[in-house]
Amino acid sequence: MLMIFNLLKRSKSFWITFFVSCCCVTAAAQVTGIDEWNKFPWWKRNNLRVIQVNLPDYEAVKLDADSLVKDLKYFSANTLIINAGGIMAYYPTKLDFHYKNPYMRPNMLGDVVAKCHTAGIKVIVRFDFSRIHQSIFQKNPDWCYISPKGERMINDEMYVVSINAPYVQDRAFRIVQEMLESYPVDGIFLNMPGYLVNNAYEGKYYGIDQNEADKRAFAEFTGGWELPKVEDRKDSVYLKYLDFKAVTGKRWSERLYQLVKAKNSQIAICTYTDQFVDIIRHESQASSTLPYWPYGASDNVANAIGSYPDHVISNASIQQISFQSRFVAVEPGEVAIRFYENIAGGSGLDLSLMGDLREYEDERNYDVIKKIYTHHKKNEEWYGNYSSVSKILVIAPGSWPSGLPAQEYRGIQLMLKEAHIQYDIIEQKEIINRADVLKNYKLIILPDITALNSTAVQILKRSAQEGVNILATNSTLSDDQKGMSELFSASVVNGDLDGTGNYIQVDDHKIFDRLKQQQLISWKYRLGLYDFSLMDERYLSLMSKGRPGPPEITGGHEPMGFHAVGLKKYPKAGAMLFPSNIGRAYFQTGYEQYKNLFLDLVEILYPQMDDQIISSAPARVELVLKNYRRNIPSNFKNAGSEGMILHCINLTGFSGNTYFDPLPVYNQRFSIQSEFKPSSVKLLSNKKPVAFTYQQGRVNFILANLNDYEGVIIQK
């Protein structure tokens, strides 16, 4: 008490000095944090709001730097991607092998860079080294692609080049060097990198490049092998060619990385691949087939973040409907969903459109772009610094899945999304690089992953032995009988049966509770007949096709002696194999029997699958739950979570082939699993508090109103 009394007797000047010194210490700490933040690579802040203007050559003559910057600021963009070179130079190049845009004003690009920087906007310049102009081709035909039939790949006056020929291996680096020496750009974006077999702009397949430079490079790589002419995964030469493409692509990327970083380590490299880049770019594009895939942005972002966690991800919303309809935009509702899924998953915002923002041919999305970019700018501290809460992992069949494997993969995701079950994604080839994180999951789902290398199989087997459950569907490991036997103790009897007309019999309604009103499940597409005799449990008898009609003679469905599902038990987990395309069946038909069957199977392996979020929200409200740490300088290099954020994205306006405005959703109940009692729960939109209770490890609250999007911040 005496010490406190003596302190209180101190003079006014003492207390002024004391408080000033405290404030200085605090300010110094803040300045240090900001200084470190500013020295940090700018893209690592993960607050990108990108707008890419893909300029047709003729628009370069009228592009005005002042109006462009004004428009970027109006939309709250902080990063511009703009044409620079490769196919066509948008600056006064001095290189005779770099075709100049004939409409270009000499200092157009320089003005854009300078005025963007004055406005605090980063500039990434776009290169495309996939093609050269006819005038360059005529002097150097040996630089260009030639098909197995002797055809050139041409778009009007632009000729596709060969990766191992002098243009890509030498001239491209000279072009980048010239650009870096001419303008203080913040990044470079590489469009269409890698080996081409298709003319994407015309939808025509040409085949493996037979350029003499490619033949020599492949012979050197293999010790004399001849370049394959057909893409055949059963051909050992073609498999070697895939290795060749990977190695040569990596070497080229490394050379570019070294060139750029030697100039300035603060210049970001952005492209669609993952090696020697800083920003991995992905794209959400208009669907060319039905049903449309409304979770494309969530899919892209989760795949990239899960597979390459050390990179920043920027998923671009592509305005155009198709290459043939570049100047007409997709629907505003679709763009809004893409943007909200981006920020919910951990990407920034990214928009790619044709031409300048002025006098654009289709401005229907401008209000959506303005609204969501402004929202992100206002709330960027709550975005982009997330960690996962998920206990389920889905393995993706590549970073750009297509064909039947993509349908299986998307159907699996669709069923999980509609059940509000949280999951992460890792690309199949990254299993071997992310083996250390697999133990964090309770269930790993393999949708139609036909083959894995032996190391990945061993990693999965070890994960199962350590307590991670595995569920594989359709043709998973069908190209690797040894791996299938080792992981599941199963083998293929008939992998090509068309299951249309067959039935799956529901044997046990205690296990398959969601199917309690069904004795049979109709089937279509692939129905694998597998030997499960060495597995520990078998479920769901397969029934023969019987007689389809007329009605008087229908029936005759008999047990085939096979089961739809087998389970191998490990000491702490199970490995389940369902060799039929349950994902594709749901993706294509939407019949709830398939989702009910799948969720029952998931629950057998992981009974707590839906404990994280219990909600009355409709299935078409996408829920994404993340741990967050505010994305601010004072949190620089800090670890740990400050709480959770629940993203609610309203997809009720999506009808399967059209995007309407979402329907408002009212008074939805939420119960969120939480290891901590929150200090507060509030809405991101207006920062207003939400009444909540915390009981038995769960946060309970009601979301009174959901229009297109809301974030709910659950603070520690």
Salt bridges, closest charged atoms under 4 A:
GLU59 OE1 - LYS62 NZ 3.96
ASP66 OD2 - LYS115 NZ 3.13
ASP71 OD2 - ARG358 NE 2.81
ASP128 OD2 - ARG126 NH2 3.61
GLU151 OE2 - LYS204 NZ 3.94
GLU157 OE1 - HIS133 NE2 3.03
ASP170 OD2 - ARG171 NH1 2.93
ASP170 OD2 - ARG174 NH2 2.80
ASP186 OD2 - HIS117 NE2 2.63
GLU212 OE2 - LYS215 NZ 3.50
ASP274 OD1 - LYS429 NZ 3.82
ASP278 OD2 - LYS261 NZ 2.84
GLU331 OE2 - ARG364 NH1 3.40
GLU334 OE2 - ARG338 NH2 3.17
ASP350 OD1 - ARG281 NH2 2.71
ASP362 OD2 - ARG364 NH2 2.71
GLU380 OE1 - ARG49 NH1 2.67
GLU381 OE1 - ARG630 NH1 3.60
GLU418 OE1 - LYS595 NZ 2.86
GLU418 OE2 - ARG620 NH1 3.94
GLU430 OE2 - LYS429 NZ 2.92
GLU486 OE2 - LYS461 NZ 3.63
GLU537 OE2 - LYS569 NZ 2.66
ASP600 OD1 - ARG514 NH1 2.70
GLU603 OE1 - ARG514 NH1 2.81
GLU622 OE2 - LYS417 NZ 2.61
GLU642 OE1 - ARG630 NE 3.24
ASP708 OD2 - LYS371 NZ 2.70
